[in-house]
Amino acid sequence: MASTRECPSCALEFDDTGNVERCPYCDYEFPQRRSSIHWVAWLLVLLLLWPAIKGLMFLFG
């Protein structure tokens, strides 16, 4: 089952078959995410969970 994707430029939906870099209708180039964004997101998750981790370590430690 293929997923659909909407182009922000022409607002037409098309089948997203893998890593599509351009819109097949208007040739809009989709921005690519860098892998560094994933690392920053995981770091922020860990920093936000740090008080909960410290609290659990205090209770069970």
Short mmCIF file of the C-alpha atoms (twelve columns), coordinates in Angstrom:
data_MODEL
# 
_entry.id   MODEL 
# 
loop_
_atom_site.group_PDB 
_atom_site.id 
_atom_site.type_symbol 
_atom_site.label_atom_id 
_atom_site.label_alt_id 
_atom_site.label_comp_id 
_atom_site.label_asym_id 
_atom_site.label_seq_id 
_atom_site.Cartn_x 
_atom_site.Cartn_y 
_atom_site.Cartn_z 
_atom_site.pdbx_PDB_model_num 
ATOM 1  C CA . MET A 1  0.000  0.000  0.000   1 
ATOM 2  C CA . ALA A 2  1.669  3.195  -1.179  1 
ATOM 3  C CA . SER A 3  1.376  6.337  0.865   1 
ATOM 4  C CA . THR A 4  0.424  9.659  -0.645  1 
ATOM 5  C CA . ARG A 5  2.243  12.940 -0.297  1 
ATOM 6  C CA . GLU A 6  1.045  16.485 -0.963  1 
ATOM 7  C CA . CYS A 7  3.263  19.032 -2.668  1 
ATOM 8  C CA . PRO A 8  3.388  22.343 -0.748  1 
ATOM 9  C CA . SER A 9  3.832  24.269 -3.988  1 
ATOM 10 C CA . CYS A 10 1.035  22.975 -6.251  1 
ATOM 11 C CA . ALA A 11 -1.104 21.187 -3.571  1 
ATOM 12 C CA . LEU A 12 -1.481 18.050 -5.701  1 
ATOM 13 C CA . GLU A 13 -1.215 14.610 -4.117  1 
ATOM 14 C CA . PHE A 14 0.912  11.868 -5.609  1 
ATOM 15 C CA . ASP A 15 2.027  8.377  -4.638  1 
ATOM 16 C CA . ASP A 16 5.162  8.495  -2.513  1 
ATOM 17 C CA . THR A 17 7.185  5.496  -3.660  1 
ATOM 18 C CA . GLY A 18 10.276 5.766  -1.514  1 
ATOM 19 C CA . ASN A 19 12.510 8.817  -1.292  1 
ATOM 20 C CA . VAL A 20 10.956 11.300 -3.743  1 
ATOM 21 C CA . GLU A 21 13.106 14.410 -4.114  1 
ATOM 22 C CA . ARG A 22 10.944 16.388 -6.567  1 
ATOM 23 C CA . CYS A 23 7.244  16.840 -7.253  1 
ATOM 24 C CA . PRO A 24 6.323  14.975 -10.449 1 
ATOM 25 C CA . TYR A 25 3.897  17.768 -11.485 1 
ATOM 26 C CA . CYS A 26 5.568  21.118 -10.768 1 
ATOM 27 C CA . ASP A 27 9.179  19.959 -10.163 1 
ATOM 28 C CA . TYR A 28 9.242  21.417 -6.631  1 
ATOM 29 C CA . GLU A 29 12.351 20.210 -4.802  1 
ATOM 30 C CA . PHE A 30 11.532 18.852 -1.352  1 
ATOM 31 C CA . PRO A 31 13.991 19.857 1.403   1 
ATOM 32 C CA . GLN A 32 16.116 16.986 2.695   1 
ATOM 33 C CA . ARG A 33 16.537 16.386 6.414   1 
ATOM 34 C CA . ARG A 34 20.042 16.042 7.678   1 
ATOM 35 C CA . SER A 35 21.025 13.268 10.052  1 
ATOM 36 C CA . SER A 36 22.249 15.851 12.582  1 
ATOM 37 C CA . ILE A 37 18.628 16.855 13.206  1 
ATOM 38 C CA . HIS A 38 17.892 13.335 14.467  1 
ATOM 39 C CA . TRP A 39 20.816 13.490 16.899  1 
ATOM 40 C CA . VAL A 40 19.690 16.855 18.251  1 
ATOM 41 C CA . ALA A 41 16.138 15.544 18.689  1 
ATOM 42 C CA . TRP A 42 17.347 12.520 20.682  1 
ATOM 43 C CA . LEU A 43 19.577 14.745 22.812  1 
ATOM 44 C CA . LEU A 44 16.620 17.009 23.644  1 
ATOM 45 C CA . VAL A 45 14.485 13.984 24.551  1 
ATOM 46 C CA . LEU A 46 17.163 12.739 26.931  1 
ATOM 47 C CA . LEU A 47 17.582 16.177 28.498  1 
ATOM 48 C CA . LEU A 48 13.832 16.475 29.044  1 
ATOM 49 C CA . LEU A 49 13.670 12.998 30.584  1 
ATOM 50 C CA . TRP A 50 16.684 13.579 32.837  1 
ATOM 51 C CA . PRO A 51 14.649 14.741 35.900  1 
ATOM 52 C CA . ALA A 52 12.421 11.656 35.638  1 
ATOM 53 C CA . ILE A 53 15.454 9.378  35.370  1 
ATOM 54 C CA . LYS A 54 17.072 11.035 38.398  1 
ATOM 55 C CA . GLY A 55 13.814 10.673 40.356  1 
ATOM 56 C CA . LEU A 56 13.529 6.970  39.541  1 
ATOM 57 C CA . MET A 57 17.164 6.441  40.487  1 
ATOM 58 C CA . PHE A 58 16.472 8.175  43.820  1 
ATOM 59 C CA . LEU A 59 13.403 6.028  44.515  1 
ATOM 60 C CA . PHE A 60 14.889 2.664  43.535  1 
ATOM 61 C CA . GLY A 61 18.560 3.309  44.219  1 
# 
